[in-house]
């Protein structure tokens, strides 16, 4: 199984059966692959049609993020995000990063956090009053924003808290 990277291709997996397991793909990343088969005489087939898939957030993580769209209209929406520390150590000062799935999504205004963005990347920091996240979901930080969208408004799939990929709910 090969993944196209620009004008090159990278071998992701080999298999002698009809399935393959891919290891070490970053959570929340998208991949497009083609399958090539080799017959008993060693001849290589043409590449299959491309197959695109996305990896998901990890099952186990020290953080949990709940992203909820509270209301929406044609080209805008209001969302609430709740961040929980489910790990064993307290967090004092946090940053949350995510990427919009669609280039037409943006944050227009926000509350209970500081939000900056560049292109599809969004960077959120605590506002001081919600900087401490007690361990084992002892406390949460909730913030919200008004967003804009020019078409589809898919939910972000991967959130990182202080660099750790979080579970989502």
C-alpha positions in Angstrom: 0.0 0.0 0.0 1.5 3.3 -1.1 0.7 6.9 -0.1 1.3 9.7 -2.6 3.3 12.5 -1.2 3.5 15.2 -3.9 5.3 13.6 -6.8 6.6 10.7 -4.7 5.1 7.7 -3.2 5.8 6.2 0.2 5.3 2.5 1.0 3.0 2.3 4.1 2.5 -1.4 4.4 2.9 -4.8 2.7 0.7 -7.8 3.2 0.2 -11.3 1.8 -3.6 -11.2 2.6 -6.5 -8.9 1.7 -5.9 -6.5 4.6 -3.0 -4.4 6.0 -2.4 -2.7 9.3 -0.9 0.8 9.2 1.2 1.9 12.2 2.4 5.2 13.5 0.0 7.5 11.5 -0.6 10.8 13.3 -4.0 11.1 15.0 -6.4 13.3 13.0 -4.4 13.1 9.8 -5.8 12.3 6.3 -4.2 9.9 3.9 -4.8 8.8 0.3 -3.4 5.4 -0.7 -3.3 3.1 -3.7 -2.9 -0.6 -3.6 -0.5 -2.5 -5.9 -0.6 -6.3 -6.1 2.2 -8.6 -7.3 1.2 -11.9 -8.9 3.0 -15.3 -8.5 5.4 -14.4 -11.3 6.3 -11.1 -9.7 4.4 -8.9 -12.1 3.1 -5.7 -10.5 -0.6 -4.6 -11.1 -1.8 -1.2 -12.0 -2.5 0.9 -8.9 -6.0 0.7 -7.5 -8.3 3.6 -7.4 -7.3 6.0 -4.6 -8.7 5.5 -1.2 -8.8 8.4 1.3 -9.2 7.9 5.0 -8.6 9.9 8.2 -7.2 8.7 11.5 -9.1 9.5 14.7 -8.3 10.7 18.2 -6.7 8.2 20.6 -8.9 6.0 22.8 -6.6 6.8 25.8 -5.3 10.3 26.6 -4.8 12.5 29.6 -7.3 15.1 28.2 -10.8 15.1 26.9 -12.5 17.8 24.6 -16.2 18.2 24.0 -16.9 20.4 20.9 -20.6 21.3 20.5 -22.3 23.6 18.0 -25.1 25.3 20.0 -26.8 27.0 17.1 -26.2 27.7 13.4 -27.5 29.7 10.5 -26.5 29.8 6.8 -23.0 31.2 7.2 -22.4 31.2 10.9 -22.6 29.3 14.2 -22.1 29.4 17.9 -19.9 26.7 19.5 -19.0 25.7 23.0 -15.8 23.8 23.8 -15.1 22.1 27.2 -11.6 20.9 28.1 -11.0 18.3 30.8 -7.8 17.0 32.4 -8.4 13.3 32.9 -4.8 12.6 33.7 -3.3 12.2 37.2 -1.3 15.5 37.3 -2.8 19.0 37.6 -2.4 21.4 34.7 -1.7 25.1 35.4 -1.9 27.0 32.1 -3.1 25.4 28.9 -3.2 25.8 25.2 -5.6 24.0 22.9 -4.9 23.7 19.2 -7.1 22.4 16.4 -7.5 22.7 12.6 -10.7 23.4 10.8 -11.6 20.7 8.3 -12.9 23.3 5.8 -11.0 26.3 4.6 -14.2 28.4 4.9 -14.4 28.1 8.7 -13.2 30.9 11.0 -13.6 32.2 14.5 -15.2 35.7 14.6 -15.4 36.4 18.3 -14.8 34.4 21.5 -15.3 34.4 25.3 -13.6 32.7 28.3 -10.4 32.1 26.4 -8.0 33.8 24.1 -8.2 32.7 20.5 -6.0 33.3 17.5 -5.9 31.7 14.1 -3.9 31.5 11.0 -5.6 29.9 7.9 -7.3 26.7 9.2 -5.2 26.5 12.4 -6.8 27.7 15.6 -4.8 28.4 18.8 -6.6 28.9 22.2 -5.1 29.8 25.5 -6.6 30.0 29.0 -7.8 33.4 30.1 -6.0 33.2 33.5 -9.2 32.6 35.5 -9.6 29.1 33.9 -5.9 28.2 33.7 -6.0 25.4 36.4 -7.4 22.0 35.4 -7.5 19.7 38.3 -6.6 16.0 37.6 -9.1 13.2 37.0 -11.8 15.7 35.7 -11.8 17.6 39.0 -12.4 20.8 37.0 -13.0 21.8 33.4 -12.5 24.9 31.3 -15.3 26.0 29.0 -15.1 28.7 26.3 -17.2 29.6 23.4 -17.0 31.4 20.1 -19.0 32.7 17.2 -17.8 31.2 14.0 -18.3 31.8 10.3 -18.5 29.2 7.5 -19.0 29.5 3.8 -20.6 26.2 3.1 -20.1 23.0 5.1 -19.4 23.3 8.8 -17.7 20.0 9.8 -16.5 19.5 13.3 -12.8 19.5 13.9 -11.5 16.0 14.5 -8.3 16.4 16.5 -7.6 18.7 19.5 -4.2 18.9 21.3 -4.0 20.2 24.8 -0.4 21.4 25.7 0.8 19.2 22.8 -1.1 16.0 23.8 -3.7 14.7 21.4 -7.0 14.5 23.3 -10.0 12.1 23.3 -13.2 13.7 22.0 -16.8 13.3 23.1 
